[in-house]
Amino acid sequence: MIKKISEYEYNRVDVDAAVEFVDGLIKKLGLASDERALAAVREELNAYITDFSTAVSLAMIRHTLDVRDKFYSGEQDYYDENLPKLWAKSAEFHRALMASPHAKKLGKVINPLIVEKIKADLRIMDDKIVEDCVEENKLTTEYSKLLAELTYPWNGKKVTLGEMHGFCKDKNRETRKKAFTVIGETLLTVQDKLDSIYDRLVKVRTAMAKKMGFDSFVEMGDLRVGHIGYGRKQIEVFRNSVKSDVVPTLIKLKAELASRLGLNSIHIYDNDIYIEGGNIDPKGTAKDLFTAAQEMYDEMNPTLGAFFKEMCEAEAIDYASRDGKAGGGYAEILYSYGQPFIFANFNGTMDDVGVLTHEFGHAYAFKRAYENKIDSDILVGGMETAETHSMSMEALCNKYNAYFYGEREKQATYQQIFDALNFLPYGVTVDYFQQLVYEHPDMTPKARRELWLKLEREFRPYVDMSDVPFISEGGRWQYQRHIYESPFYYIDYCLSTCLALQFGELAKDNFDDALKRYLDLVEAGGTKNIDELASDAGLKSPFASDALKNLCKQVKNHIEDLGR
């Protein structure tokens, strides 16, 4: 019988005891006789940490399900305060590991990528920044709670930001404009708090980067999210590809779309609308959506269908938006049990299908990495690889849009592909904004907002933001959670979108072949870097200078064919 997520017992894990355990392992490293003995001690650490992290993940999940729950809020505070001590001790362990005379041969008995990751981790963690990490944790939790507890006045009710995002895509243009206006006016009431939190985050992250020997937080931030084997130079190549190939393509597509929608220009509240009369919403209730998803995965692949059924039986997909629930969506794994969990906030739009299929891609990759016994240090890979698992799942699911949208399946596919391409300029804006902020950490809040508007004009010149409060002044980034909580993660969505769009084009011509390539990519988990994974799947690396040139032509033709 499948155990439900709610039935897992939670007990706080003692960080001080964990630190003491790792201390003992450091002593054992000194006794290792060869590289295999070193690897064995490292396996002891991994086994301990995975059990430890399972409890931490369970507390985090329950905290995000209701940030007002005092018990789990207290548990989150405990880990925010104490986990950096364990991170520092783990760094000490890895420093001792790499100092061993046998470390040079370690890559012969474990995946060489793990060795590269350990070297990167040693550059970003030390006990001298423990207090900074504690402060950073507290600030990101403060931000998360601020957004989760904030409500928005809507037709006599108070609703969440997740629900407001649904109104932002309403079929009625005035309703969309009103929704953006309400978001803007509400966030203006807490803008001082948002500015203060971000000021302190920039300062503490810059301080820790300096202590670790970096010129700024930029390189440290890239390493923290697992950008191994590439950095700002490669990201700049990709960003320039977006600017030279995607932006001109979207200028043309948006001009054609504006004409069809009867608009003189595309405003911020029009930017996510793709179909005359308003975007397509999935048919029926949330329950109907789950029934459709089960039918889809059963038909797509028996293994995928069985896994989706298991997730539902374990009640491991929490989708309802409600007061006190944190915003956004994520997938996590309770590693000791091999049980993934999906967190989402449905809002009645196409986003619901998107988040369900996206996070299911993550969850399935977690499950396969766990079952394949991929080393927990690399598991599903860097964030760009993990997001390829999820973004590509979204693209592959277009074949089955009839399950969700009935006779409007073709329009739904058009909408999903157009939306994916439309995301890229925004995504690189988020990343480039962060790079420039951390390269100039003394920027004032006003200067940051001016910078955001400048980048919007550069990468999204087809969007008019002039008539919405807060957003017109450059505040849109302040409710993009990743900027506060997971700096430099957002570019991974862009890199993976480049690969997902390629999977989508392959699926259009030969779905079975595209699905096989995707499943093979997932089976590899994080055992290879993104360039190798792309090559193995027959895809072009996002870091190739022409990665988006031909793809934009293909996608543009596909969008126009579907839109006819």
Buried (B, 14 or more C-beta within 10 A) or exposed (E): EEEEBEEBEBEEBEBEEBBEBBEEBBEBBEEBEEBBBBBEBBEBBEEBBBEBBBBBBBBBBBBBBBBEBEEBBEBBBBBBEBBBBBBBBBBBBBBBBBEBEBBEBBBEBBBEBBBBBBEBBBBBBBEEBBEBBBBBBBBBBBBBBBBBEBBBEBEEEEBBBBBBBBBBBBBEBEBBBBBBBBBBBBBBEBBEBBBBBBBBBBBBBBBBBBEBEBEBBBBBBBBBBBBBBBEBEBBBBBBEBBBBBBBEBBEEBBEEBBEEBEBEEBBBBBBBBBBEEBBBBBBEEBEEBBBBBBBBBBEBBEEBBEBBBBBBEBBBBBBEBEEBBBBBBBBBBBBBBEBBBBBBBBBBBBBBBBBBBBBBBBBBBBBBBBEEEBBBBBBBBBBBBBBBBBBBBBBBBBBBBBBBBEEBBBBBBBBBBBBBBBBBBBBBBBBBBBBBBBBEBEBEBEEBBBBBBBBBEBBBEBBBBEEBBBBBBBBBBBBBBBBBBBBBBBBBBBBBBBBBBBBBBBBBEEBEEBBEBBBEBBBBBBBBBBBBBBEEBEBBBBBBEEBBBEBBEBBBEBBBEBBE
